Amino acid sequence: MERATIQVGSFTRAGEAHSDAAGLAFVLDQMAQRPAVQTLKAWAAEQLAPITGETAVDVGSGTGEEVAAFAELGLRAIGVEPSAGLRAEAVRRWPGSRLQFVDGVADRLPFADDSVDVLRCERVLQHVEDPAGAVREMARVLRPGGRIVLIDTDWQTLLVHPADPDVLRRMVDAVRSQSATPHSGRQLREQLVGAGLEITGETAATSLDPQADARQGFASLMRVQAQQSGAITAAEGEAFATRIAEAADRGAFHLSLTMYAVSAVKA
């Protein structure tokens, strides 16, 4: 999910300045393959119900997969992404005149009022200092009748077993500290309502790590992050890694994280 040296999906100018575009692209590709992410993407597409000829925007477009999907449906498809490296990768992957990738951040979108029909924003708001303000900005650019879907993680739902409770608490706290708004998932509905939008649907999906990921998946990277930040000692990290690896050998390892999605319309 995330390299130890990367703030995945960081949607700020400061984050972009220090980002590893190749690493971010790798992470996004890995996440896109997870069943929970695919489930939420499919739900979002149904809720947005894009119509040929409409203008569709993906805020935090990354490698451009969702922008390409909009274009294939005959929409004017635009991706907003602050990372020049990711924009370049998106252009490389999805060449064509029907797609456009522009520089921008979530709380200052480069669009006129009432100019966008369809807007999606996936796993971005957790990295935004003022997510409510960003959602108001998204509402500004939506046309009356425009549809929006927000998808985000709530890091409070990160569960790992087996692990020493105190060590795990410090590890999880270290992970949460990487996000400006670690509990973003639970706040999506409030942010949309606060922006004057009408809720049309909501859902959630939980990502479950396979047993093989106990050694090389997010649990391992979480351990490295926690050690690098000083949240746990090297000895505590080694004990954590050994314990979950032994559990995985017995088929008893568990790591889960829940993501939430809410759709709305501009009256």
C-alpha positions in Angstrom: 0.0 0.0 0.0 2.7 2.5 0.9 6.4 2.7 0.8 7.9 3.8 4.1 9.4 6.9 2.6 6.2 8.0 0.7 3.1 9.8 1.8 0.7 8.0 -0.5 -1.8 10.3 -2.2 -0.5 13.4 -0.5 -2.6 16.1 -2.2 -0.7 19.2 -1.1 2.0 21.3 -2.7 4.4 20.3 0.1 3.7 16.6 -0.4 4.1 16.9 -4.1 7.5 18.6 -3.8 8.9 15.6 -1.9 7.0 12.8 -3.7 8.5 9.9 -5.5 6.2 9.7 -8.6 7.4 6.2 -9.6 6.8 5.0 -6.0 3.4 6.6 -5.9 2.4 5.1 -9.2 3.4 1.7 -7.9 1.3 2.1 -4.8 -1.7 3.3 -6.7 -1.4 0.3 -9.0 -1.3 -2.1 -6.1 -4.3 -0.5 -4.4 -6.3 -0.6 -7.6 -6.1 -4.3 -7.6 -7.7 -4.7 -4.2 -11.2 -6.1 -4.3 -12.5 -3.5 -1.8 -11.1 -0.6 -3.9 -12.6 -2.2 -7.1 -16.0 -2.5 -5.3 -16.0 1.1 -4.4 -14.9 2.3 -7.8 -17.8 0.3 -9.4 -20.3 1.7 -6.9 -19.0 5.2 -7.6 -19.5 4.8 -11.4 -23.1 3.7 -10.8 -23.9 6.6 -8.6 -22.3 9.2 -10.9 -24.2 7.8 -13.9 -22.2 9.7 -16.5 -23.8 10.7 -19.7 -22.0 11.1 -23.1 -21.0 14.7 -23.7 -20.8 15.7 -20.0 -17.7 17.1 -18.3 -16.2 14.8 -15.7 -13.5 15.5 -13.3 -11.4 13.2 -11.1 -9.8 15.2 -8.2 -6.5 13.5 -7.3 -6.4 11.6 -10.6 -3.0 9.9 -10.0 -2.1 7.6 -12.9 -5.3 8.6 -14.8 -7.3 5.3 -14.7 -10.6 6.9 -13.8 -10.1 9.7 -16.2 -9.6 7.2 -19.0 -12.8 5.4 -18.0 -14.7 8.7 -18.3 -13.2 9.3 -21.7 -14.2 5.8 -22.9 -17.8 6.7 -22.1 -17.6 9.8 -24.3 -17.3 12.4 -21.6 -14.9 15.4 -21.6 -12.6 13.9 -19.0 -10.2 15.9 -16.9 -7.9 14.8 -14.1 -6.7 17.2 -11.5 -3.3 16.2 -10.0 -0.6 18.3 -8.3 2.2 15.8 -8.9 3.9 16.6 -12.3 5.4 13.1 -12.3 2.0 11.4 -11.9 0.5 13.7 -14.6 3.3 12.7 -16.9 2.7 9.0 -16.2 -1.0 9.4 -16.8 -0.3 11.0 -20.2 2.1 8.2 -21.1 -0.5 5.5 -20.1 -3.5 7.2 -21.6 -2.7 9.2 -24.7 -5.5 10.9 -26.6 -7.2 14.2 -27.1 -10.3 13.3 -25.1 -8.3 13.2 -21.8 -6.8 16.1 -20.1 -4.6 16.2 -17.0 -4.2 19.6 -15.2 -2.2 20.9 -12.3 -4.3 21.7 -9.2 -5.2 20.9 -5.6 -8.5 20.0 -4.0 -9.3 23.3 -2.4 -8.4 25.4 -5.5 -9.9 23.7 -8.5 -9.1 25.3 -11.9 -12.7 25.4 -13.1 -15.4 28.0 -13.3 -18.5 28.0 -11.1 -21.2 25.5 -12.2 -19.0 24.0 -15.0 -18.7 20.3 -14.0 -21.3 17.6 -14.4 -19.6 14.7 -12.7 -16.9 14.8 -10.0 -15.2 12.0 -8.0 -12.5 12.3 -5.4 -10.9 9.1 -4.1 -8.6 8.7 -1.0 -7.5 12.3 -1.2 -9.3 14.2 1.6 -7.4 12.3 4.3 -4.4 14.3 3.1 -6.1 17.7 3.0 -5.7 20.1 5.9 -9.2 21.5 5.4 -11.3 18.8 3.8 -14.6 20.6 4.4 -13.3 23.6 2.5 -12.2 21.3 -0.3 -15.6 19.8 -0.6 -17.2 23.2 -0.7 -14.8 24.0 -3.6 -16.0 20.8 -5.4 -19.6 21.9 -4.8 -18.8 25.3 -6.3 -17.7 23.9 -9.6 -20.6 21.4 -9.9 -23.5 22.4 -12.1 -27.0 22.2 -10.7 -27.9 18.5 -11.0 -24.2 17.6 -11.0 -23.2 14.4 -9.2 -20.3 13.8 -6.9 -18.8 10.8 -5.1 -16.2 11.0 -2.3 -14.2 7.9 -1.3 -11.9 7.8 1.7 -10.3 5.8 4.4 -10.9 6.0 8.2 -7.6 4.9 9.8 -9.4 4.2 13.1 -10.6 1.0 11.4 -7.1 -0.4 10.9 -7.0 -3.7 12.7 -4.0 -6.1 13.0 -3.9 -9.5 14.8 -1.9 -10.9 16.5 0.2 -8.1 18.1 1.2 -6.7 21.4 -1.6 -4.1 22.2 0.8 -1.3 23.3 3.2 -1.8 20.4 0.3 -1.9 17.9 -1.3 1.2 19.3 2.0 3.1 18.8 2.3 1.7 15.3 -1.2 2.7 14.3 -0.7 6.2 15.8 2.4 6.5 13.6 0.4 5.6 10.6 -2.4 8.0 11.4 0.1 10.8 11.8 0.9 10.5 8.1 -2.5 11.8 7.3 -3.8 15.4 7.8 -7.3 14.0 8.4 -6.9 10.3 9.4 -10.6 9.9 10.2 -11.8 11.3 6.9 -14.0 8.3 6.0 -16.5 9.0 8.7 -16.7 12.7 7.9 -17.7 12.5 4.2 -21.4 12.7 4.7 -21.1 15.8 7.0 -18.8 17.5 4.5 -21.2 17.0 1.6 -24.2 18.2 3.6 -22.1 21.2 4.8 -21.4 22.1 1.2 -25.1 22.3 0.5 -25.3 19.0 -1.4 -28.0 16.4 -1.2 -26.9 12.9 -0.2 -28.0 10.2 -2.7 -26.1 7.1 -1.4 -23.4 5.7 0.9 -21.5 2.4 1.3 -18.3 1.0 2.7 -15.9 -1.8 1.8 -13.2 -3.4 4.0 -9.9 -4.4 2.5 -8.4 -7.6 3.9 -4.8 -8.5 3.5 -4.0 -12.0 2.4 -1.8 -14.2 4.6 1.2 -13.7 2.3 1.1 -10.0 3.0 2.1 -10.6 6.6 5.7 -10.5 5.5 5.8 -8.1 2.6 2.5 -6.1 2.7 1.2 -3.1 4.6 2.0 -4.7 8.0 5.7 -4.8 7.1 5.7 -1.2 5.8 3.8 0.0 8.8 6.5 -1.6 11.1 9.2 0.2 9.1 7.4 3.5 9.3 6.9 3.2 13.1 10.6 2.3 13.6 11.8 5.2 11.5 9.6 7.7 13.3 10.7 6.4 16.7 7.3 5.1 17.7 8.6 1.6 18.4 12.1 0.2 18.9 13.9 -2.1 16.5 13.4 -5.0 18.9 9.7 -4.3 19.2 9.4 -4.2 15.4 11.2 -7.5 15.0 9.0 -9.1 17.6 5.9 -7.8 15.8 7.1 -9.1 12.4 8.0 -12.5 13.8 4.6 -12.8 15.5 2.5 -12.0 12.5 4.6 -14.1 10.2 4.2 -17.1 12.5 0.4 -16.4 12.6 0.4 -16.3 8.8 2.1 -19.7 8.6 -0.9 -21.0 10.5 -3.4 -19.1 8.5 -4.3 -16.9 11.4 -3.0 -13.4 10.4 -5.5 -10.5 10.1 -5.1 -7.0 8.8 -8.1 -5.0 7.7 -8.9 -1.4 6.8 -12.3 0.1 5.9 -13.0 2.7 3.3 -16.2 4.6 2.9 -18.0 6.2 -0.1 -20.8 8.8 -0.2 -22.6 10.2 -3.2 -24.5 13.5 -3.5 -26.1 15.8 -6.0 -26.2 19.6 -6.3 -29.8 20.8 -6.2 
